Amino acid sequence: MSEQSTPGEERTQVPFMQRILDNPFILLFIGIVFPAVFYIIWGIMEIVNIPIAP
């Protein structure tokens, strides 16, 4: 038997996390942007911690 939707039946909405994990372009974007942002923040923290030369 195949399931057929009746006119009164509502379609279930796809969860937000599943939409993100199903899209390879969003995963690629996240995989490039997050490490880049963390390395930039880490680099700024390292530069700030360098003592000023006398």
Secondary structure as UniProt FT lines:
FT   TURN            7..8
FT   HELIX           16..22
FT   HELIX           24..49
//
